[in-house]
Amino acid sequence: MTAYIIRRLLLVIPTLWAIITINFFVIQIAPGGPVEQAVAQLEGHRSGIMERFTGGGQEVKSTESTQQNGNGSSGYRGSRGLDPEVVAEIRKQFGFDKPMWERYVDMLTNYATFNFGESLFRGGNVIDLIIERLPVSISLGLWSTLIIYFVSIPLGIAKAVNHGTRFDIWSSALVITGYAIPGFLFAIVLIIFFASGNYFSWFPLRGLFSADFDQLTWYQQIGDYFWHLTLPIIAMVIGGFATLTMLTKNSFLDEINKQYVVTARAKGLDDHSILYKHVFRNAMLIIIAGFPSAFISIFFTGSMLIEVMFSLEGIGLLGFESTIQRDYPIVFSTLYIMTLLGLVMNIISDLTYTLVDPRIDFEAR
């Protein structure tokens, strides 16, 4: 097993390199990079100042100046854009004065030592910004995953045991209905009814903690923490039960119909012993082994809209805003960290298979 783990760890390096390389060159050739973003901000700032001083007569003066010049160029410096020296300084500030291959090599060298540099627009170290957002994303991902597993697995087992009954039919209808409801749409409904004050004001609208959190006792802090998480967590898990519930049910049904279960019943074992001593281990193999990957999936991809709806400053919102701003250090660092965690979690999933069922031997394969 040790040799297998070493091989998998070694495969992480080329996989991570390929993903980062492809995304680097795709993003680099995309229009609207950080230099263009900075230039647009400076030009917008100049235009705002000029409008403040010239008022409504700017358009008239610009038109008159254009007519007087006769060459279609305005007499105002702001409308002609920034000086080439200023643009060159911006390019140097963002590192775009270097050729693309040199920026690529610098990125690989820095990322190999987990040096992600500084944010281009937020004025802080990338690692510090990510660590600052981690509590929100971890809270949403961890509690959502645990709730989905603790509800879906018992429900799936109950549905398998009572297959074809009225309970099975109605529970399937409920979980599929929940799966069909978008999380962000359900979040809007929750906010309107339980947080907006139009109907009830039972829960807060924004943030992970109250303003007086530091003054609360430890048990009040725990209550305040979960009070803020209640609505976001409900919105996230509403559509998460269906897949795992049906996977659990089908997995148990498949095992229940196998020959060893028939043999166990013929020997006089009761249904409870057969279900939890024989069927459970085999049926739960794929479900338990998929937990690490499921957590990573919810942790990074399922919370962005929920973070926006409830004003929660998490990694999902940080990545989205950085992509819009073309803040490349944050974009690439979050991609790097997510990819690395995903690859490591896949290895942990394989190890979980062997813990659930020691008969599985990846080394022999």
VENDA-V751554 format. One record per run of one state. SS is the DSSP state (@ for helix, = for strand, . for the rest). FROM is the first residue (numbers start at 1). TO is the last residue. If there is no record, write none. Layout:
ss: [SS:SS]
from: [FROM:FROM]
to: [TO:TO]
This chain:
ss: [.:@:.:@:.:@:.:@:.:@:.:=:.:=:@:.:@:.:@:.:@:.:@:.:@:.:@:.:@:.:@:.:@:.:@:.:@:.:@:.]
from: [1:2:30:34:70:78:81:84:94:100:113:118:119:125:126:162:166:181:183:195:213:216:218:238:241:257:259:267:271:284:285:290:291:302:304:310:315:326:328:357]
to: [1:29:33:69:77:80:83:93:99:112:117:118:124:125:161:165:180:182:194:212:215:217:237:240:256:258:266:270:283:284:289:290:301:303:309:314:325:327:356:365]
